[in-house]
Amino acid sequence: MLEINFIREQREQLIEGLKIRNFKAEDLDVVDRIIALDDLRKATQTELDQKLAERNRFSKEIGELFKQNKREEADALRAQVNALKEEIPQLEEQLNNAKSELSGLLYTVPNVPHPSVPAGNTDTDNEVYKPWPGQLPVLGEYAKPHWELAKDYRIFDLELGVKLTGSGFPVYRGKGAKLERALISFFLDEATAAGYEEIIPPLMVNADTARATGQLPDKEGQMYHVEKDELYLIPTAEVPVTNIYRDVILEESDFPIKLTGYTPCFRREAGSYGAHVRGLNRVHQFDKVEIVRLEHPDKSYDSLMEMLKHVEGLLEKLELPYRILRLCGGDLGFTSALTFDFEVYSAAQKRWLEVSSVSNFETFQANRLKLRYRSEQGIQLAHTLNGSALALARIVAALLENNQSPDGIVIPEQLRPYTGFSILN
């Protein structure tokens, strides 16, 4: 959530940022509505404070006047106190309404894009930040998409998932289950070697936690909601892991804080049809290792580049062709100031598959989290960052397709100590 002082002081910058995000002209008036509501809130608070102070002062004076046997003067002041008692609740209601409406509007305003974010409407307008420098793999006539390979080698079973739960909930079996577990262990080991503290968080969170990192209200329809208990299944480990530091004041010496966590992730993404969502390309439950950083504002963009290097290193060790995209304004997430997406090439499908997003939220999440630090200038908001390192479903899809051979699925060398086998057959 943007700070109200930023909205006031950087109004033009905010409006230009919303234009980059393709806000329509009629929607840009939300900025001035917020400022007007904040003006009303301040004026109402000032008037309320004055009325409360008058009531307290008059009440004390009434007691003194009665002691001095000045009943008429005391009765006159009592009449004013009674009038104030009628006005004060009206002002309190007006103040609460202004605060509630202001809060609601603030939740509708996304983060301001970083100056490097390109203009654009959809994912087709994203900028290729780093292309794949080599030749893309070309497979022979024997090549099959991963959903067919899964049946040949009993790697995962989508039909069984439908029986147990519903569409989009795969069941991994045998060496497929071992491959999934191996990838999780590999990614966690790489993260901890890079200085990230491993966290095992809850898989369900309350509304305050989901709201603090921006999933509510923006992505409410994409989250599985346990209504009876008012809990939400997490869409990513980012949500509980970042919230560890909600309502915390750090010292500057605490930075950087680096956290990693493996969790299943649950998303109610609207279904569609076609090869681009077949198999593991889009599922409602998938495994992911997340990396999260809390940073001093002066260091957060250096940290973002470090996170990109970390994800690149994982893909290089898995021997997967990849490219990095810088997301355009129209495709940028609600809470993000700058996001880079990693895509791996699926040789059997002949298309790129997104496997990671690495983002800097600057102070947007921290303002909701009330995540601050002490500095010489006083209490300041920290910066938060996160990235997928990595999302497994599409990684598995690419590994199966790119490494298929007439003898089976060849396991990348770096992964073999974790799988215990060099070929899946």
N, C-alpha and C positions, 0 to 999 in steps of 0.2 A: 504494500500500500504506500502511495506517495505521501510525503509529509505535506501538511497544509501550508507550511511556510514556503516550501518549494513551489507549490502551485501558485501561491501569491506572487512570489518574487521572480519566478521563471515562467510566467504565463505564456509568453510567446514561444519559448523553447518547448514547452509542453504541447502546445497546439501544433507546432511543426512536427513533433514526434508522433502525435496522434494521426496526422496526415500521412506520415510514413507507414503507419499501421492501417491505412486506408479507412480511417474514420470518415463518415459522410459529413458534409457541411452542417447538416441539421443536428448532428450528434455532438459537434464540437462545443455547443453551448453549455455542455455539462461543466466545463471549466468555470464559466462565469456563474453558473448556478451554485457551484460549490463555494466560490468566493462570497456570493451574496448570502448563502446560508451561514457561512462562518461569521460574516458581519452581523447577521441577526443573532447568532448564538452569543457573540461577544457583547452586543448591546443589551440583550436580555439578561445575560449573566451580570453585567454591570448594574442594571436597574434592580435586579433581584437582590444583589448584595447591598445596594443602598437601602432598599425597603427593609431587609432583615436587620441592618444596622440601626435604622430608625426605630423599628419595633423594639429592639433591645434597649435602645437609649430611652425611649418613651416609657418602657416598663419600669426602668430604674427610677426615672423622674417621678412617675406616679407614686411609687413607694415613698419617696422623699416628701412629696406634696402631702400625702396622707399623714405622714409623721408631723408635718408642720400645720396640720388641720386646714389645708387649702383644698377643700373638697371640690369646689367648682372647677378650679384649674385642673385638678386630678381627673374629674369626670370628662373635661374637654379633651384631655390627652387620651383618656380611655377610649373615647369615640374614634380618635385617629388610629389607635391601635386596632380597634375592631375593623376599621376600614382596611388597614394594612393586612389583617388576617384574611380578608376576602381577596385582596389583590395578589398576595404572595402565592397561594396555590395556583392561580391563573398563570402567573409568571413561571412557576416551576413546571407546569404542564407545557407551556410554550417553549421553555428551554429544553425539556426532554424531547419534545417533538422535533425541534431544530437539530438536536444532537443525533437523534435516530435517523432523520432524513439525510443529514450530512454524512453519517457513517455509511448509510446505504449507497449514496452516490460515490463516495470514495472507493467502495469495493467494486465499482463498475469501471474504474479508470485503470488501464494497464500501465506497465512500466514504460518509462521513456526509453526509446531505442538508443543504443550507443551510436555516435556519429558515423561509424563504419558500416552500419546496417544498410544494405542496399534497398532501394524502393522496389516494390513488386506486390503482386496480388496473391499469388499461390505458390506452391512448391516448385512449379515450373520456372519461377523467376529467381530461385535461389542461385547464389553465386558459387561457382566452383573455386573454392579457396586453394585447394591443392589437388590437382588431378593425379590419376595413377600414371606413373611415368613409363611403364613398360607395356608389353603386349598383353591383352586380356586373354585368358585361357580359352581355347577352343577344344571341345570334346568331340569324340568320334560318334559314329552312328549308334553305338550302344548306349549313349548317354540317356539318362532318365531323370525326371524331376524328383525331388526328395520324397514326395509323398508316395511315389512308386517304389523307390529304394527302400522306404520304411517297411513296405509289405514284403519285399524280397528278403530282407535281412532281419525282420522282426525287431526293428529299432524303436518305433513307437506305433501306437494304435489309436487312430482318431475315432473309429467306430465304437471301440470299447469305451472311450471317453464319453461319447454320446449316451451310451447305455448307463454309465455310472452317474453322469452329471448333465451333460448337454453338449451342444456343438461348441467347439473352441476350447475343449479341455483334454489335451492329449495325455495318453498313458505311455510312459517310456518302459521298455522291457529289455531284459538281458543286457547285452553289450550296449544297447542304446541308453539304458539307465546308467551304466557305468560311464559312458561317454559324457552324459549330462553331469554326473557327480564329479568327474575328472575336470571338466571345464570350470565348475564352481570352485573347486580346490585350487586350480591353477590361477584363476583370477584373484582369489583371496590371497594366495601366497605372494603374487606379484604386487598386490596393493600393500600388504604389510611390509614387504621388502622395501617399498618406496616410502615407508614411514607413516602409513595410515593405521589407526587403531581399529581393530575389528570389533564390530558391535553386532549382537543378535537382538534385534528389536521385536516388539509385538507386531503381529500381522493385522491387528485391528486398532484403530485409533478413534478418539472422540472428536466431536465437531470442532472444539477449540484447536486441536492439533491440526486437523485438516484445513482449517481456516488460516492458521498462522503461516503455512507455506503456500497458500494460494489455491489449493484444490477446491475449497469452498469460498464463495459460491460459484466460481467460474466453471469447475468441472464436476459439479454435483451429479449430473446425469450420467457421467462415465464411471462413477464409483458404485460398488455394491454396498447397499445400505442395510444394516441389521436394525430395523425400525424399533423393535421391542426394547433393545438395549441402547439405542441411539449411538451405534458404533458403525464405522466404515472400514471395509477391507482395504488395505493399502494398495495404491496403484504403483508405488515405488518405495524403496527403503528411504529415499530422500525425506519422506514425510515424518516418520518417527525419529529418524537419526538427527535431522536438523533441529527438531523440537526438543531434543535433550537440553539445548541451550536457550529455550524460551524463558523469558523473564530473568535472564542472567546478565550481570555486569562483569565483564572481563577486564583484566589488566592488559596493557599493550604488550607486555612480555609473554602473555599467553599465546599470541599468534606465532605461527599459523596453527590452527587446530585442524587436524586431518583425520577423517573417520571413513571407515568402509563397512559395508554390510551386505550379506547375501540374504535375499528374501524371495519367496514367490511373490509375484505381482498380479493383481486382479484388475481387469478393466472391462467395462461393459460397452466397449466401442461398437458403434452401430455397424451391423453386418452389411456386407455387400458381396457381390458374386464375381466370378472370373478367376483366372489363373493367378492374378496378383494377390489374392487372399486365400489361396488353397494351401493345404498342408499346414506348415508352421508359419506361413507368411503373416497371418493375423490370428491370434488366439486370445482367449479371455483370461487364461492363467499361463504365466511363463516365469522362468527363473531369471534373476538378474543380480549382478554384483554392482553396487553403487559406490561411488566415491564422493565425499562431501568435504568442503573446506569452508572454514570461517576465517576471514582475513581482515587485516588492516586495509582500509580503503586505498592507501597508497600502493599496496602490493597486489591487489586482487587481479589485475589484468596480467601481471607476470605469472601469477598462479594459474590463471586460465590457460596460458600457453604451456605451463608445465603439465597440466591435466591433458591437454591435447597430445603432448609427447608420450604420456603414459599410455593412452589408448592406442596411439600409433604403434608403440612397442608391443602391445598385446597382439595386434593384428599381424605385425611382421613375424612374430614368433609362431603364429598360427598359419603363416604362409598364405594369407588371403589377400588378394588384390583389393585395394580400398581407395576411396577418395574422400576428401573433406569438403563439405559445403558450408558457406556462411548463409544463414537464413535471412530472407528478405523480410521487410516489415509486415507483409501480409501473412507470412507463415510463422512469424515469431511468437513464441508462447506468451501468455498473458503476463507472467511474472518476470520474464527475462529481459535483460537489457541487450544481451548479445549471446547468440547460440550458434555453435558449430555442430553439424551432423556428420557422423561417419557412415558411409555406405560401403558394403562389400559387394563384389560382383558375383552373381550366381551364373555360372557357366551353362548350366542346363536350362535355366529359364531365360538366359540372355538379358538380364536386367539387374539393376542395382537395388540392394536391400538395405534399408536403414537399420543400423545395429547399435548406435550410440548417439546421444545428444549431450553436449557439454556446454554449460551455461553459466554466465555471471549475472546474478540478480541485483548486484550492487546493494543498496539499502532497502529495496522493495520488500523482501521477505523479513529482513531484520526489523523493520518498522512494525510489522504485524507481530513478530515474535517478541518485540521489546528486548532485542539482543543488542547490548551496548558494551562499550568499553570506556575506561577512564583515560583521559589524555590531558595534556597541559591546557587544552582549550575547554576542558570540562567533559561531561558525559556525551559520547558520540555513538552513532549507529555503526555497527560492523557491516562488512560485506559478506554475502553468502554465495557459494558456488556449488554446483554438483554436476556429476556426469555418470553415464552408464559405462561400466568397465568390466563386463559388457552384458548386453541383453542376449540371453542364450538361444532363444527359439530360432531366430534367423541366422545366428552364428552356426548352429547345428545344421540348418538347411544348406548353407553355403559350403560347410565342410563336407557334407555328404555328397553334394552335387559336384563340387570342384575336384574332389579326391577319388571319385569313383573310377574303377578299373575293371577289366574282365574278371579279376580275381577277388574283388571286394573293395571296401572303402579303406584307403590308405590313411593312417593316422599321422598327423604332423609330428615330427621328431620331438619337439619340445613338450608334447602332450603325452607321449608314450609312458614316461615314468608314472603318470597319474592314471592312465587307463589300464596298464599292465599288458597291453597287446598293441601290435603295430599295424594290424589290419582287422577290419571288421568284416567278417564273412559268415 
